[in-house]
Amino acid sequence: MVTVLVGDTGLGSGVVFRDGGLVLSNEHVVGDARTVQLALADGSRVSAQVVGTDTVTDLAVLRAERTDLPAVEFRQELPAPGETVLAMGSPLGFMNTVTAGIVSGVGREIPGSASQGRPLVDLIQTDAPISPGNSGGALVDAAGRVVGISDAYLPPSTGAVSIGFAIPAATAVDVAEDLLDDGKVTHPFLGVTVGRLTPQIAQALGTGTERGVLVRDVTDGGPAAAAGVAAGDVITAFGGGQVTTVEAFLGELRGVDPGDRIELTVRRDRREQKLTVTVGAAER
């Protein structure tokens, strides 16, 4: 485990995931920086280059100048609810901190996160305390294998008590490999801009429902446009799964691949329609 130092004030955590000094952290930890400092457990510091970042999954790959950093094992399968986990990182600058808890659930989303520019979906929820500075650190199982990369927490001001979230290890490794191989990550693309369906908007549009996500805009020539999706539609189901929030919709989209044919259920003029869309690809 390493501490990631960005500029004079930026602080986060990281995990050595491959030999050769390759480190995983969060995109929101490194931001626009191209070079960061890594503080190691032995008290030394080493420079690292930012190899690539992905804003969709909030992951970053760093390459340390030291190539002898020991890599940890990543577990591909999701942990089970109730399983013991440890969160490792540098919360508030307290380096090499370990907190304990259990897995509260998997496939979680944080409602409202999309409106803040970084939708948090398909996450592991844990009650192992996570604080500022833990971001990018490891969530490990009882055998010491990494099951997730710590990403976010709900602050006490929300009324939450020990509700933290981590990116699944399998997702982190897949994204890291894409960044190393191609310098970018390919994500599924529909060509729609979606927003929250408020009761006021539902009434004004006469949707006949307050459950779903509002299609605010449709990209000309995109997959959704080709399938017949129009601005003002309300998407209520994606591939058979109900969607009631923007985050739920983005989570369902995250789970498909470019080229897949997916059925969308939309409401338009108080009537339900089923449309089939062929998922496209977007490189970021």
C-alpha positions in Angstrom: 0.0 0.0 0.0 1.2 3.5 -0.7 0.2 7.1 0.0 -0.4 9.3 -3.0 0.7 12.9 -2.6 -0.4 15.4 -5.2 1.0 18.9 -5.2 1.1 20.6 -1.8 -2.2 19.6 -0.4 -3.6 16.6 -2.4 -3.7 13.3 -0.5 -4.9 9.8 -1.3 -4.0 6.2 -1.2 -2.9 3.6 -3.8 -2.3 -0.2 -4.3 0.6 -1.8 -6.0 -1.2 -4.2 -8.4 1.5 -5.4 -10.7 5.3 -5.8 -10.7 7.3 -3.0 -12.2 6.0 -0.3 -9.8 2.4 -0.1 -11.3 0.0 1.4 -8.8 -3.8 1.7 -8.8 -5.6 4.8 -7.3 -8.6 7.0 -8.0 -8.9 9.5 -10.8 -10.3 12.0 -8.4 -7.1 11.7 -6.3 -4.6 12.6 -9.1 -6.9 15.0 -11.0 -5.0 16.7 -13.8 -1.5 15.9 -12.3 0.9 14.0 -14.5 3.5 13.4 -11.8 2.8 12.6 -8.1 4.8 11.5 -5.1 4.3 8.1 -3.4 5.1 7.7 0.3 6.0 4.2 1.1 5.6 2.1 4.2 9.4 2.3 4.9 9.3 6.1 5.1 10.8 6.8 1.7 9.3 8.7 -1.1 9.4 8.1 -4.9 8.1 9.9 -7.9 5.4 8.3 -10.1 4.0 9.1 -13.5 0.3 9.1 -14.2 0.0 6.5 -17.0 -3.7 7.0 -17.6 -7.1 7.8 -15.9 -10.7 7.0 -16.5 -13.3 9.4 -15.2 -16.2 7.0 -15.7 -14.9 4.4 -13.2 -12.8 6.9 -11.2 -9.6 4.9 -11.6 -6.0 5.9 -12.3 -2.8 3.9 -13.1 0.5 5.2 -11.9 4.1 4.0 -12.7 6.5 4.5 -9.8 10.2 5.1 -10.5 11.0 2.1 -8.2 10.2 -1.2 -9.9 10.8 -3.4 -6.9 7.5 -2.6 -5.0 5.7 -5.8 -4.0 2.4 -6.3 -5.7 -0.7 -7.6 -3.9 -3.1 -10.3 -5.0 -6.4 -9.1 -6.5 -9.5 -11.3 -6.0 -11.8 -11.4 -9.1 -15.0 -12.6 -7.5 -17.2 -10.3 -5.5 -17.2 -10.6 -1.7 -20.3 -11.9 0.0 -22.5 -9.7 2.2 -21.4 -10.2 5.8 -17.8 -11.1 4.8 -15.1 -9.5 6.9 -13.0 -6.8 5.1 -10.3 -4.3 6.0 -9.9 -0.8 4.6 -6.2 0.1 4.2 -5.0 3.6 3.3 -4.0 7.0 4.7 -7.1 8.7 6.0 -6.5 12.4 6.9 -2.8 11.7 6.4 -2.5 9.0 9.0 -0.4 6.7 6.9 -0.8 2.9 6.9 -4.1 3.0 8.7 -6.3 -0.2 8.8 -10.0 -0.2 9.8 -12.2 -3.3 10.0 -15.8 -4.1 9.0 -18.0 -6.3 6.9 -19.4 -6.1 3.4 -22.8 -4.6 3.7 -23.8 -5.2 0.1 -22.7 -5.3 -3.6 -24.0 -3.6 -6.7 -24.7 -0.5 -4.8 -25.2 3.0 -6.2 -25.2 6.4 -4.5 -28.3 8.3 -5.5 -27.6 11.9 -6.5 -23.9 11.3 -7.3 -24.5 11.7 -11.1 -25.6 15.3 -10.6 -22.2 16.0 -9.0 -20.5 14.9 -12.2 -19.2 11.5 -11.0 -21.9 8.8 -11.0 -21.1 6.2 -8.3 -22.6 2.9 -9.3 -21.9 -0.9 -9.2 -20.0 -0.5 -5.9 -19.2 -2.6 -2.8 -20.7 -1.1 0.3 -18.9 -1.6 3.6 -19.1 -0.4 7.2 -15.3 -0.5 7.5 -14.7 3.2 8.3 -13.5 5.2 5.2 -12.4 8.8 5.5 -10.8 11.5 3.2 -7.4 10.1 2.2 -8.6 6.5 2.0 -9.6 7.1 -1.6 -7.6 4.8 -3.9 -6.6 2.4 -1.1 -7.4 -1.2 -0.7 -10.4 -3.0 0.6 -9.0 -6.5 1.4 -10.5 -9.8 2.6 -9.4 -11.9 5.5 -6.8 -13.6 3.3 -5.2 -10.2 2.4 -6.5 -10.2 -1.2 -7.8 -7.0 -2.6 -11.5 -7.1 -3.2 -12.0 -3.4 -4.0 -10.5 0.1 -4.3 -11.9 2.5 -1.8 -13.8 5.3 -3.6 -16.3 7.2 -1.5 -18.2 7.4 1.8 -21.3 9.1 3.1 -20.3 11.9 5.5 -21.9 12.1 9.0 -23.7 15.3 7.9 -26.0 13.0 5.9 -26.9 11.1 9.0 -24.8 8.1 7.9 -22.7 6.0 10.2 -19.9 4.0 8.6 -21.3 3.8 5.0 -18.4 3.5 2.6 -18.0 2.3 -1.0 -15.3 0.6 -3.1 -14.9 -0.2 -6.7 -14.8 -4.1 -7.3 -11.4 -5.5 -7.8 -12.3 -7.1 -11.1 -13.5 -3.8 -12.5 -10.3 -2.1 -11.3 -8.1 -4.6 -13.0 -10.0 -4.6 -16.3 -9.8 -0.8 -16.5 -6.1 -0.8 -15.5 -5.3 -3.3 -18.2 -7.1 -1.2 -20.8 -5.3 1.9 -19.8 -1.9 0.2 -19.9 -2.6 -1.5 -23.3 -4.4 1.3 -25.1 -4.2 4.4 -23.0 -7.9 4.6 -22.9 -11.0 2.7 -21.8 -13.9 1.7 -24.1 -17.4 2.1 -22.4 -20.9 1.3 -23.7 -22.6 4.2 -25.3 -26.3 5.0 -26.0 -26.1 8.6 -27.0 -28.6 10.0 -24.5 -28.4 12.6 -21.8 -30.6 11.6 -18.9 -31.7 13.4 -15.8 -33.8 13.0 -12.7 -37.6 12.7 -13.2 -39.1 15.1 -10.6 -42.8 15.1 -9.8 -43.0 18.6 -11.3 -41.4 17.5 -14.6 -43.6 14.3 -14.7 -46.7 16.4 -14.3 -45.6 19.0 -16.9 -44.8 16.4 -19.5 -47.8 14.2 -18.7 -45.7 11.1 -18.4 -48.2 9.1 -16.4 -45.4 8.0 -14.1 -42.9 9.4 -11.6 -40.7 6.4 -11.8 -37.9 6.3 -14.3 -35.2 8.7 -15.8 -35.9 11.5 -18.1 -34.2 11.6 -21.5 -33.1 15.2 -21.8 -31.2 15.0 -25.1 -30.5 12.4 -27.8 -27.3 12.4 -29.9 -28.0 12.6 -33.6 -27.0 9.4 -35.3 -26.4 7.7 -32.0 -27.7 4.2 -31.0 -30.6 5.6 -29.1 -31.7 7.9 -31.9 -31.5 4.9 -34.3 -33.8 2.9 -32.0 -36.4 5.7 -31.9 -35.7 7.2 -28.4 -36.6 10.9 -28.3 -36.1 13.8 -25.9 -38.8 13.8 -23.3 -39.1 10.1 -23.1 -39.0 8.4 -19.7 -36.9 5.3 -19.5 -38.4 2.9 -17.0 -36.5 -0.4 -17.8 -33.2 -1.3 -19.3 -32.6 -4.9 -20.5 -35.4 -6.1 -18.3 -34.2 -4.3 -15.2 -36.2 -1.5 -13.6 -34.5 1.9 -13.5 -35.8 4.5 -11.0 -32.8 6.7 -10.7 -30.1 8.1 -13.0 -27.5 6.0 -11.1 -29.5 2.9 -11.5 -29.7 3.5 -15.3 -26.0 4.1 -15.5 -25.4 1.0 -13.5 -27.4 -1.1 -15.9 -25.6 0.5 -18.8 -22.2 -0.3 -17.2 -23.1 -4.0 -17.2 -23.5 -4.3 -21.0 -20.9 -4.4 -23.9 -20.7 -2.5 -27.2 -22.6 -4.5 -29.8 -25.2 -5.9 -27.4 -28.9 -5.5 -28.3 -30.8 -4.3 -25.4 -34.6 -3.7 -24.9 -35.5 -0.3 -23.5 -38.9 0.4 -22.0 -39.9 4.0 -22.4 -43.1 6.0 -21.7 -44.2 8.6 -24.2 -47.5 10.5 -24.2 -48.7 8.2 -21.3 -48.1 5.1 -23.3 -45.4 2.5 -22.8 -43.2 1.4 -25.7 -40.5 -1.2 -26.0 -37.5 -0.2 -28.2 -34.4 -2.3 -29.1 -31.1 -0.5 -29.1 -27.7 -1.7 -30.3 -25.2 -0.5 -27.8 -22.4 1.6 -29.2 -18.9 2.3 -27.9 -17.3 5.5 -26.5 -13.5 5.8 -25.8 -12.5 8.0 -22.9 
